[in-house]
Amino acid sequence: MHRHVVPGPAPPGSAAPARQQHDRGLAEFLPGPLGLQRFGTEGEDMNEVKEALRNTEQNYKLFLQQQFTFIGALQRTRENAHDTTRPVASISQVQSYMDHHCNNSTDRRILNMFLSICNDLSKLCHKLETVHSGNNITSGILERCKLLLSHSNDLSAIRARYPHDVVNHLSCDEAKNHYGGVVSLIPIVLDCVKEWVTHTEKLPWHTLHNVSGGSAVSEKAGISQTPPSVRPEAQTSTSNKDNAQVQGRKHVQKKHLNDTENHSGKLKGPWKPPGRHAF
C-alpha cells in the first residue's frame, strides 16, 4: 500500500539562493531595510533641488522684466550715498544701499527682490552639498557658486555671456564701469547650478532614483539578477544539458576520428568464419 505524502512547508533557510543573495547585496550596499529608506530619501532630495531651482528661475524671470527699475534704484541709492564713482561690485554693497540710502518703496522692493534671489541661491547651494558629495567636477562647480554668492566677493569683472542679454540692455558706460557685474551674478549662478544638476544626474548613484524595481539597485550593488521568467534551477538544468550535449558531440567526433584513422591505416583482411569451410 502506497502512502501519499503531502509536502510540508519549506524549512527555514531553504529560500532560493538568488533571492537571498539579492537581499543580502541590497542590505550591504544600502543602509536600512534593503536600502529602500535611503533610496527614497536621496531621490526626494534631488526632486527638492529641481523644484527649488525652478522656483528661483521663475522669480528671476520676474526680476529680469524689471531690470531698468533695478538699475534706476541702484543709481538713486548710489547718489544718496555719494558713491557714484565706484562700480556696484558686491552683494553687501547692494544691501548697504537698501538699508541706509533707500528713500522709496519701489526702490526698496526691487533691491530686496535681488537680495532675496541671491539668498535663495545661497540656500540652494547648501542643499546641493547635502544631496550628494559629488566628484571633482561637481565640487568645483559648487565652490564657484558659493564664491560668487559671497557677500564680499568682487563682482565687477564677471559678465554673463550668450544666451543671456542682461549686459546688452545697459549702456556701454553702465556695463563697463558700474552695473555689468551685478546684473550678471544671478544668471551665471543659475547656469552653474543647472550644470551641477546635469553632472550629478550622470553619477552612478543617481540611476537608483529613476528606476523602479530592483534591477538597477542590483546592478549597482554588483549582484547579477536572473530574468523573472527563468528560475535558477531551470538555468542550472539547462546548463547541465548543454554541457552533456557538448561532451556527447566531442565523443562522437573522437570516435569518428579513430574510425577514420583505422580505415586510412593498415587495411584488415576480410572476415573469415571459423571452421574448415572458411573461405
PyMOL commands that set and color helices and strands:
alter all, ss='L'
color gray80, all
select helices_A, chain A and resi 17-29+33-64+67-80+91-100+105-131+136-148+167-169+172-177+180-201+204-208+215-221+232-264
alter helices_A, ss='H'
color red, helices_A
deselect
rebuild
show_as cartoon
